[in-house]
Amino acid sequence: MKYIDEHLEEVLIVLLLAAMAGLVCVQVIMRYVFSASLVWSDEASRYAFIWMTYLGVAYGVKKSAHVNVTVVLTALPEWLRPWFRIISLLLIGVFAFLVVTQGWLLVEKLLRFGQKSASLGIPMAWIYMAPVVGFGLVFVRLAQALWGEIHALRNGAAGAAE
């Protein structure tokens, strides 16, 4: 379980990137060597990129790697910084909640309509599930970060995110 917690997003992103790069390479070889092309490879690599992007959002939250403005945080007194980080994590959680709920409503509509992709013929709901899954993982990573901040606040530490 610990390995999955520490490396889930990394493994999935690497697998999707490898699949995407492989598909693009095969497509280039097919076009220029065999003068033929795969109809479905462009669509498959595009969908892999979409999934990779939303999994990358969760990975960025896990690693605290997203762009943020620290000028306000550094201007605050030391005792107030953990509270500021907790509030920012909660606000990100509200955004993630909106993405998951609205994304799920869209996925449900696509499942009812039965729309399929043009080349692969897979249900479009699987593609539109990427933000739901990605931001669902963001919830998990936010909960972990929030737990760390609360634990640091209780122990009087300067902060877990620094």
C-alpha positions in Angstrom: 0.0 0.0 0.0 2.8 2.4 0.8 4.3 1.9 -2.7 1.0 2.7 -4.3 0.6 5.8 -2.1 4.1 7.0 -3.0 4.2 6.1 -6.7 0.7 5.7 -8.1 0.7 8.9 -10.2 4.3 8.5 -11.3 3.8 4.9 -12.6 0.6 5.8 -14.4 2.1 8.9 -16.0 5.2 7.0 -17.1 3.1 4.2 -18.6 0.9 6.7 -20.4 3.9 8.7 -21.7 5.6 5.5 -22.9 2.4 4.5 -24.7 2.0 7.9 -26.2 5.6 8.1 -27.4 5.4 4.5 -28.7 2.3 5.3 -30.7 3.8 8.4 -32.2 6.9 6.5 -33.2 5.0 3.7 -34.8 2.8 6.2 -36.7 5.9 8.0 -38.0 7.5 4.7 -39.1 4.2 3.6 -40.7 3.9 6.8 -42.7 7.4 7.3 -43.9 8.6 3.7 -44.3 5.5 1.8 -45.3 3.5 4.7 -46.8 0.5 3.8 -44.7 -0.8 5.1 -41.4 -2.7 3.9 -38.4 -6.1 5.5 -38.2 -6.4 5.3 -34.5 -2.9 6.2 -33.2 -3.4 10.0 -33.2 -6.6 9.7 -31.2 -5.1 7.2 -28.7 -2.1 9.3 -28.1 -4.3 12.4 -27.6 -6.4 10.5 -25.0 -3.3 9.3 -23.3 -2.1 12.9 -23.1 -5.4 14.0 -21.5 -5.2 11.3 -18.8 -1.6 12.1 -18.2 -2.4 15.8 -17.7 -5.0 15.2 -15.1 -2.9 12.6 -13.2 -0.2 15.2 -13.3 -2.4 17.6 -11.4 -2.7 15.1 -8.6 1.1 14.5 -8.7 1.7 18.2 -8.5 -0.5 18.5 -5.4 1.3 15.5 -3.8 4.7 17.1 -4.4 3.5 20.7 -3.7 4.9 21.5 -7.1 2.2 23.8 -8.4 3.0 27.5 -9.0 2.1 29.6 -6.0 2.8 33.1 -4.8 4.7 33.0 -1.6 5.1 36.7 -1.0 2.0 36.8 1.2 3.0 33.7 3.0 6.5 35.0 3.8 5.1 38.3 4.9 2.9 36.6 7.6 4.2 35.9 11.1 5.5 32.4 11.6 2.6 31.3 13.8 0.0 32.3 11.1 1.6 30.5 8.1 0.2 27.0 8.9 -3.3 28.5 9.1 -2.8 30.2 5.7 -1.7 27.0 4.2 -4.7 25.1 5.6 -7.1 27.7 4.2 -5.4 27.5 0.8 -5.7 23.7 0.9 -9.3 23.9 1.7 -9.9 26.3 -1.2 -8.2 24.0 -3.6 -10.4 21.2 -2.2 -13.5 23.3 -3.0 -12.3 23.7 -6.6 -11.5 19.9 -6.8 -15.0 19.1 -5.5 -16.6 21.2 -8.2 -14.5 19.6 -10.9 -15.3 16.1 -9.7 -19.1 16.7 -9.2 -19.6 18.6 -12.5 -17.3 16.2 -14.3 -19.3 13.2 -13.0 -22.5 14.8 -14.2 -21.0 15.1 -17.7 -19.8 11.5 -17.6 -23.3 10.3 -16.7 -24.8 12.2 -19.7 -22.2 10.7 -22.0 -23.0 7.2 -20.7 -26.7 7.8 -21.3 -26.1 9.1 -24.8 -23.6 6.4 -25.6 -21.3 8.6 -27.6 -18.2 6.9 -28.9 -14.9 8.2 -30.2 -14.4 8.4 -33.9 -11.4 6.1 -34.5 -11.1 3.9 -31.5 -14.8 3.4 -30.9 -14.5 3.6 -27.1 -17.1 5.4 -25.0 -16.3 9.1 -24.7 -17.3 8.8 -21.0 -13.9 7.1 -20.4 -12.1 10.1 -21.8 -14.2 12.6 -19.8 -13.6 10.5 -16.7 -10.0 11.8 -16.6 -10.7 15.0 -14.7 -13.0 13.1 -12.3 -10.3 10.6 -11.5 -7.5 13.2 -11.5 -9.2 15.5 -9.2 -10.4 12.6 -7.1 -6.8 11.8 -6.5 -6.3 15.5 -5.8 -8.7 15.0 -2.9 -6.6 12.2 -1.5 -3.4 14.3 -1.8 -5.0 17.3 -0.3 -6.2 15.3 2.6 -2.7 14.0 3.2 -1.3 17.6 3.0 -4.0 18.9 5.3 -3.3 16.1 7.8 0.4 17.1 7.7 -0.4 20.7 8.2 -2.7 20.0 11.1 -0.2 17.6 12.7 2.6 20.3 12.3 0.3 22.9 13.8 -0.5 20.7 16.8 3.2 19.9 17.4 4.2 23.5 17.1 6.4 22.9 14.0 6.9 25.7 11.5 5.0 23.8 8.8 5.0 20.6 6.9 5.0 22.2 3.4 8.2 24.3 3.9 
